[in-house]
């Protein structure tokens, strides 16, 4: 009877070092496969957000179109969406069209790039783009409101 109690006490002592190392190894192996997928998903989400931000049907594009309806032209800079102009245009201005200039940043924290009249869209339209993940203008990862060709 006493021998049985001693065996039970030994069995309840805990995990061996080998068992703990095996569990840690399995967790590390799973993490090696799972973590890169989450990082890649985050990058894809940021690109999707930037595509939406610069698209003509996106929230900023719609505000630019409303500005054009009120003023008869697109703004020469994005700050005109926030700041009321002086002079004759002040009566036509229906803004602010966006809450603040911080909403004009891409998912990587960089200012969205804007040009009116647009070089690629013609004199009656605008060019709007994000520098993309590398934060460098004019590279292949730029996200634009015009088709790349």
N, C-alpha and C positions, 0 to 999 in steps of 0.2 A: 504494500500500500504506500509506504513512504517513497519507494523508488518511482512510483507513478507520479506522485506529487512533485518530485524533483525534476522529472522529465517535463511536466507541464510548466513549471517555473522557467526552465531553460527555453522552452518554445515561445514564451511570452516576452522575452527580453527585448526584442526589436529587430531592426533590419541589419543585415551585415553590410559592411563597407562595399562589397562587391555588388549587392543588390541596389544600393543607393547610386553607385557609379553607372550601373546599367540604365536606371531610370533617368538620370541626368543626361546620359548619352542619347537616349531615345528622344527626350525633350529637345535637346540641341539639334538633333537631326530633323525633327519636325519644324523647328524654328527656322532652320536653314532653307526649307522649302516654302514656308508660309510668309515670312517677313518680306522677301523680295517681291512677292505678289502684291502685298499691300503697298509697298513703295511705288511700284509701277502703276497701280490703280490710282494713287494720289497724283502722279504726274499726268495721267490721262484725264483726270477730273479737272486739273488746272488748265490743260489745253482746251478742254470743252468749254470751260468758263470764259477763256479768252476768245474763243471763236464766237461765242454768244455775245460777248461785249463789243466786238468790232463788226458784227454782221449788221447789214442795213435793217433787218427786221428785229434786231435786239433792242434792249431798253434804251441804250444811248442813241442808236440810230433813229428810234422813234422820237426821242426828244429833239434831235437835230432836225427832223422833219417838221415837228411842231414849231420850232424856232423859225424855220424857213417859211412856214405858213404865216406866221405873225409878222416877220420882218421883210419877207420878200427875197431873202437870200440866206445862204448858210453862214454861220459865224466864221470870222477869219481865224479865231482861236477858240479853244474849248472854254476858256474863262468867261466868254460872253454868255455862256449858259447859266452862269452864277451871278455875274455882275451886271447891273442895269447900265445901259449906255447913256451917254450925255447927248443933248441936242435933240434933233428932230426924231431920231429913232426911239427915244425914251418913251414916247406915247404908244408906240406899236409893241414894245417889249412886253411879253406876258409872263415873264419868269419870276422867280428863278426856275429853270427847267430841270435842274438837278439840285440836290441838297447842298453839296459842297464839293470842292475840288478833289477831296480824297476818294470820292467815288469814281474818279477818272484814272484809277490805277489798275494795272493788270494783276493777275493772281500772284505774280512774282514781286509785287511791290513797286514796279516801275510805272511811270506815267505813260498813258496811252499816247501814241503819236497821231497827230492830226494835221491835215493840210487842205486848205481851201483857197483857191480852186485846186482841185486834185490834178496831179500830173498824169495819173493813170486812168482816172475816170472822166477827164475833160473839165472844161471851164465851169460847167453848171453843176458839178458834183464834188464830193470830197473824198479824200483818201484817209482811212483810219486803220491803224495797225498797232500790234503789240510787238515788242522786240523778242518775245518768246522766252523760253527757259534760260537761254544763254545770256540774256540781257544785252545783246549786241545788235545794233541796227544793221539791216542789209544782209543778214545771214539766212541760211536755208530754213531755220526754225521760226522765222518771223510769222506771225499770224495776221493775215490781212483781210480787208473787206473787198479785195479784188482777186480774181482767179490767178493762180500762179501758172506761169507758162514757160 
